[in-house]
Amino acid sequence: MSEMNRREEASSLQQLRGLLWIIVRTTFYSLLLSISLLFRQAIAAFLRTRQGTGPVSAAFLRSEGGKRGAISFFKGAVWHERKSPSLHKFSYSVRYALVNLDCAPSSFTATAAHHHMTASNARSIAGTTGPVYLLTVPTSVGYEQNPLSVYYCFNDDETCLLVCIAEVTNTPWGERVTFLFDPTGDAVAKPLHVSPFMDMSGVWQMKACVPDQNITIRIKVDHPEHGIYFTASLFATRVDCFGTSSERFFWLMPHKTALGIYWQALLLWWKGVGFCKHPKYIDGNAYRGHAISKDKEISLKGQDIPSEDSSSCSYLLKTSALKCARSYSWTEAHWPWT
């Protein structure tokens, strides 16, 4: 065995030991916080009964935060389908929060806000001036896990969704990339190693609907050899959770997401799908420059802005999305648990 192979094996073992330790530590910490949550919820319910008052409803939070509210709760499902080199598909239930970052409730700002951008940060990146909503899974009992969070950037009167910002985090490497995309449909050069079973050659085809009663996000991976061989979809519906706190609604949701990621990875490995080494172990951060160059090539193939009424929502969306040249921002996320 060469010296390089020995170093790679030692590095892999060290990462595995670190991951196992974090799993044990996070499990213990989340257990303690879950017990604390149970007691706090019981005491709060008892006090409300004694005082004859009720909890703040989701409808009230919506009325206090503009057209879509300060925070809204959504229930839905995520579907994944892979066609090559082995057929693999699954779905799992999810719960999301849509947060108005200009008037986010204290339940969000106290736990999850430091993991994400502020409304001002998002507007600066998007080149917009209107409200900004964040679709994400809030922190639950000390743990945050979001493979994808989306910022919806509107015009001033919130009648037109101008552009979205994707915030992608990989597990277990704890890396994050943010970038703009056109919600009506966009092609984005893959900027992050999100799965050990996919190389970096793919192009993400992304689409997101305007968040209202329903939320839909679709991502397809177009590969130069396999074609469109992977599809991921999110569909969720707004729910009124009267009497349910954010802590209860999202209890262990991030943990379930993490367990699902590792379980599906194990199934892919069992089916014989080969591993793809993280590109940073091959040529450092050169893959980031490759993504930027490839994205420029993709943008040159795009169509011109359509000739239409300059006051229309479609025109505003296209000009806003094209006015802001795509840029990627890579950062280190909390690896892999907070």
Secondary structure per residue as TSV (DSSP state, phi and psi in degrees):
chain	resnum	aa	ss	phi	psi
A	1	M	-	360.0	130.6
A	2	S	-	-71.8	163.6
A	3	E	H	-61.3	-38.8
A	4	M	H	-63.9	-41.7
A	5	N	H	-64.9	-38.5
A	6	R	H	-65.0	-39.2
A	7	R	H	-66.2	-41.4
A	8	E	H	-64.4	-39.9
A	9	E	H	-66.5	-41.8
A	10	A	H	-64.3	-39.4
A	11	S	H	-65.6	-40.2
A	12	S	H	-64.7	-41.8
A	13	L	H	-65.3	-38.7
A	14	Q	H	-64.5	-42.3
A	15	Q	H	-64.3	-39.2
A	16	L	H	-64.7	-43.8
A	17	R	H	-62.3	-41.4
A	18	G	H	-63.6	-40.2
A	19	L	H	-65.1	-44.0
A	20	L	H	-62.9	-40.2
A	21	W	H	-63.9	-41.8
A	22	I	H	-66.9	-36.0
A	23	I	H	-61.5	-46.2
A	24	V	H	-63.9	-46.5
A	25	R	H	-62.8	-44.3
A	26	T	H	-67.2	-38.8
A	27	T	H	-60.6	-45.7
A	28	F	H	-64.9	-44.7
A	29	Y	H	-64.8	-43.8
A	30	S	H	-66.3	-33.3
A	31	L	H	-63.5	-45.0
A	32	L	H	-62.5	-43.7
A	33	L	H	-68.2	-31.3
A	34	S	H	-66.8	-41.2
A	35	I	H	-63.8	-41.9
A	36	S	H	-62.4	-41.4
A	37	L	H	-61.6	-42.1
A	38	L	H	-59.5	-45.4
A	39	F	H	-66.9	-42.8
A	40	R	H	-64.5	-39.6
A	41	Q	H	-65.3	-40.1
A	42	A	H	-64.9	-42.9
A	43	I	H	-65.7	-41.9
A	44	A	H	-63.2	-41.5
A	45	A	H	-64.2	-39.5
A	46	F	H	-64.2	-43.7
A	47	L	H	-66.9	-38.2
A	48	R	H	-64.5	-38.1
A	49	T	H	-64.6	-42.2
A	50	R	H	-66.5	-37.6
A	51	Q	H	-89.9	-11.6
A	52	G	T	71.9	27.5
A	53	T	-	-112.2	160.7
A	54	G	-	-114.9	167.4
A	55	P	-	-73.5	161.3
A	56	V	-	-69.6	130.9
A	57	S	-	-89.1	161.8
A	58	A	H	-64.0	-32.9
A	59	A	H	-63.1	-38.8
A	60	F	H	-65.6	-43.1
A	61	L	H	-62.3	-35.5
A	62	R	H	-67.2	-40.8
A	63	S	H	-68.1	-22.0
A	64	E	T	-93.5	-0.1
A	65	G	S	-132.6	39.7
A	66	G	S	81.8	-163.2
A	67	K	T	-62.3	-32.1
A	68	R	T	-110.6	4.8
A	69	G	-	84.7	167.0
A	70	A	S	-68.4	-39.5
A	71	I	E	-156.0	138.8
A	72	S	E	-128.9	147.2
A	73	F	E	-103.2	142.1
A	74	F	E	-132.5	141.5
A	75	K	E	-118.4	142.6
A	76	G	E	-173.0	-151.6
A	77	A	E	-147.7	152.0
A	78	V	E	-113.0	132.2
A	79	W	E	-114.9	136.3
A	80	H	E	-124.2	137.7
A	81	E	E	-140.9	126.4
A	82	R	E	-119.5	131.6
A	83	K	-	-104.9	-17.8
A	84	S	S	-147.7	146.7
A	85	P	S	-79.0	-4.7
A	86	S	S	-138.6	137.1
A	87	L	-	-67.4	128.7
A	88	H	E	-153.3	122.8
A	89	K	E	-144.7	150.2
A	90	F	E	-162.7	168.0
A	91	S	E	-144.8	156.2
A	92	Y	E	-150.9	151.6
A	93	S	E	-77.2	146.9
A	94	V	E	-138.5	160.7
A	95	R	E	-132.9	133.0
A	96	Y	E	-129.3	159.8
A	97	A	E	-117.9	137.7
A	98	L	E	-107.6	112.5
A	99	V	E	-112.1	127.9
A	100	N	E	-77.8	107.2
A	101	L	T	-69.6	-14.0
A	102	D	T	-81.9	-18.3
A	103	C	S	-147.6	47.7
A	104	A	-	-64.6	139.5
A	105	P	-	-68.4	158.2
A	106	S	H	-61.5	-29.0
A	107	S	H	-62.5	-26.7
A	108	F	H	-89.5	-47.1
A	109	T	H	-64.4	-28.1
A	110	A	T	-76.1	-21.3
A	111	T	T	-122.8	-41.1
A	112	A	T	-112.6	-16.0
A	113	A	G	-59.9	-36.5
A	114	H	G	-70.8	-9.1
A	115	H	G	-86.0	-10.5
A	116	H	S	-132.9	174.7
A	117	M	-	-77.2	158.3
A	118	T	-	-84.2	169.8
A	119	A	H	-61.0	-39.5
A	120	S	H	-64.2	-42.4
A	121	N	H	-59.6	-46.2
A	122	A	H	-64.3	-42.9
A	123	R	H	-64.5	-35.9
A	124	S	H	-63.7	-40.7
A	125	I	H	-71.8	-41.9
A	126	A	H	-81.2	-19.3
A	127	G	T	73.2	29.0
A	128	T	-	-114.5	171.2
A	129	T	-	-128.8	-2.1
A	130	G	S	-93.4	-168.8
A	131	P	-	-61.1	152.4
A	132	V	E	-127.6	127.0
A	133	Y	E	-114.6	140.6
A	134	L	E	-112.9	125.5
A	135	L	E	-98.1	118.3
A	136	T	E	-159.7	170.1
A	137	V	-	-103.5	112.9
A	138	P	-	-63.7	162.7
A	139	T	-	-59.0	139.0
A	140	S	B	-129.8	125.8
A	141	V	T	38.0	53.0
A	142	G	T	84.8	7.7
A	143	Y	B	-133.1	137.0
A	144	E	-	-127.7	129.0
A	145	Q	-	-144.3	109.7
A	146	N	-	-136.5	96.6
A	147	P	S	-57.7	-36.4
A	148	L	E	-144.9	124.6
A	149	S	E	-118.1	147.4
A	150	V	E	-128.2	132.9
A	151	Y	E	-101.6	125.2
A	152	Y	E	-101.1	116.7
A	153	C	E	-107.6	116.5
A	154	F	E	-102.6	168.2
A	155	N	-	-75.3	179.4
A	156	D	T	-59.7	-42.6
A	157	D	T	-94.4	11.7
A	158	E	S	62.7	29.3
A	159	T	-	-97.6	-10.9
A	160	C	-	-141.7	126.5
A	161	L	E	-81.1	112.4
A	162	L	E	-84.6	-46.2
A	163	V	E	-161.0	158.2
A	164	C	E	-118.4	155.2
A	165	I	E	-119.4	124.1
A	166	A	E	-93.0	139.4
A	167	E	E	-125.2	100.7
A	168	V	E	-105.4	130.1
A	169	T	E	-124.8	131.7
A	170	N	-	-98.7	152.5
A	171	T	T	-125.3	131.5
A	172	P	T	-101.7	16.0
A	173	W	T	-74.0	-19.0
A	174	G	-	67.8	38.0
A	175	E	E	-110.2	152.5
A	176	R	E	-137.5	143.4
A	177	V	E	-134.4	140.3
A	178	T	E	-122.6	145.4
A	179	F	E	-162.8	157.7
A	180	L	E	-80.6	149.2
A	181	F	E	-150.1	152.3
A	182	D	-	-79.3	118.1
A	183	P	T	-65.1	-20.8
A	184	T	T	-77.4	-8.9
A	185	G	-	140.9	126.0
A	186	D	E	-150.9	151.7
A	187	A	E	-113.5	123.0
A	188	V	E	-124.6	125.7
A	189	A	E	-62.9	130.6
A	190	K	-	-58.7	118.3
A	191	P	-	-104.9	-1.5
A	192	L	S	-147.4	142.5
A	193	H	-	-80.8	94.3
A	194	V	-	-94.9	-14.6
A	195	S	-	-145.8	136.8
A	196	P	T	-73.2	-0.3
A	197	F	T	-110.5	14.2
A	198	M	S	-137.3	138.5
A	199	D	-	-84.8	-173.6
A	200	M	S	-96.7	13.3
A	201	S	-	-84.0	-11.1
A	202	G	-	-77.0	162.0
A	203	V	E	-118.6	129.0
A	204	W	E	-84.6	122.0
A	205	Q	E	-98.3	111.5
A	206	M	E	-116.6	142.8
A	207	K	E	-150.8	138.7
A	208	A	E	-142.5	136.8
A	209	C	-	-85.0	165.8
A	210	V	-	-66.8	126.7
A	211	P	-	-71.2	123.6
A	212	D	S	-145.6	-116.0
A	213	Q	S	-73.9	-29.0
A	214	N	E	-124.6	155.0
A	215	I	E	-129.3	130.4
A	216	T	E	-132.4	132.1
A	217	I	E	-134.9	132.5
A	218	R	E	-128.6	136.0
A	219	I	E	-132.6	126.9
A	220	K	E	-118.6	145.4
A	221	V	E	-107.2	116.5
A	222	D	E	-100.0	117.5
A	223	H	E	-110.2	142.0
A	224	P	T	-62.0	-24.6
A	225	E	T	-102.7	-41.0
A	226	H	T	-96.4	-7.0
A	227	G	E	71.6	-151.6
A	228	I	E	-80.9	97.4
A	229	Y	E	-111.1	-2.5
A	230	F	E	-143.6	136.5
A	231	T	E	-135.4	133.8
A	232	A	E	-127.4	133.7
A	233	S	E	-135.0	143.4
A	234	L	E	-121.6	128.9
A	235	F	E	-132.4	123.6
A	236	A	E	-139.6	151.5
A	237	T	E	-121.3	138.8
A	238	R	E	-64.1	138.2
A	239	V	E	-128.4	145.1
A	240	D	-	-93.1	116.3
A	241	C	-	-111.5	65.5
A	242	F	T	-62.9	127.1
A	243	G	T	86.5	0.3
A	244	T	-	-112.5	124.5
A	245	S	-	-79.0	162.4
A	246	S	H	-59.9	-37.2
A	247	E	H	-62.2	-41.5
A	248	R	H	-72.3	-41.1
A	249	F	H	-62.9	-38.5
A	250	F	T	-103.6	14.8
A	251	W	T	-56.8	120.9
A	252	L	T	64.4	9.7
A	253	M	H	-61.4	-44.9
A	254	P	H	-62.3	-36.8
A	255	H	H	-64.2	-41.7
A	256	K	H	-63.6	-38.2
A	257	T	H	-62.5	-45.3
A	258	A	H	-63.4	-45.2
A	259	L	H	-61.4	-38.5
A	260	G	H	-63.9	-38.8
A	261	I	H	-60.4	-47.7
A	262	Y	H	-71.5	-34.8
A	263	W	H	-66.3	-44.8
A	264	Q	H	-67.8	-32.8
A	265	A	H	-63.6	-39.8
A	266	L	H	-63.7	-40.4
A	267	L	H	-65.8	-39.9
A	268	L	H	-63.9	-42.0
A	269	W	H	-61.9	-40.5
A	270	W	H	-64.0	-32.2
A	271	K	T	-79.2	-2.6
A	272	G	T	89.5	13.4
A	273	V	-	-72.0	128.0
A	274	G	-	-74.2	154.7
A	275	F	-	-80.6	146.6
A	276	C	-	-115.0	120.2
A	277	K	-	-65.7	142.6
A	278	H	-	-58.3	129.7
A	279	P	T	-60.8	-22.3
A	280	K	H	-67.9	-20.7
A	281	Y	H	-85.6	-3.7
A	282	I	H	-104.3	-53.8
A	283	D	H	-138.0	36.6
A	284	G	T	64.5	-133.7
A	285	N	T	-96.0	19.6
A	286	A	H	-61.2	-27.4
A	287	Y	H	-61.1	-26.2
A	288	R	H	-68.4	-43.3
A	289	G	H	-64.5	-36.9
A	290	H	H	-62.5	-40.9
A	291	A	H	-63.9	-42.0
A	292	I	H	-63.1	-44.9
A	293	S	H	-64.1	-43.6
A	294	K	H	-65.4	-37.4
A	295	D	H	-66.4	-35.2
A	296	K	H	-64.4	-39.4
A	297	E	H	-63.1	-41.1
A	298	I	H	-64.2	-42.2
A	299	S	H	-66.3	-31.1
A	300	L	H	-67.4	-22.8
A	301	K	T	-87.6	-5.6
A	302	G	S	-70.1	165.9
A	303	Q	-	-86.7	157.7
A	304	D	-	-71.3	163.9
A	305	I	-	-64.4	129.4
A	306	P	-	-65.3	148.7
A	307	S	-	-81.8	109.3
A	308	E	-	-157.8	178.4
A	309	D	-	-56.6	121.8
A	310	S	T	-67.4	-11.0
A	311	S	T	-93.5	-6.2
A	312	S	S	-73.6	153.4
A	313	C	H	-63.4	-39.8
A	314	S	H	-61.6	-42.5
A	315	Y	H	-65.1	-45.4
A	316	L	H	-60.5	-41.0
A	317	L	H	-63.0	-47.5
A	318	K	H	-65.4	-44.2
A	319	T	H	-67.3	-36.1
A	320	S	H	-66.6	-45.7
A	321	A	H	-65.0	-37.7
A	322	L	H	-82.2	-27.1
A	323	K	H	-63.7	-34.3
A	324	C	S	-94.4	102.0
A	325	A	-	-60.9	137.5
A	326	R	-	-64.0	132.4
A	327	S	-	-136.4	144.6
A	328	Y	-	-103.0	144.8
A	329	S	E	-126.4	114.4
A	330	W	E	-99.8	132.6
A	331	T	E	-140.8	169.7
A	332	E	E	-93.1	124.3
A	333	A	-	-86.6	177.6
A	334	H	S	-71.6	114.0
A	335	W	S	-101.4	131.7
A	336	P	S	-90.3	-2.5
A	337	W	-	-127.9	152.1
A	338	T	-	-85.3	360.0
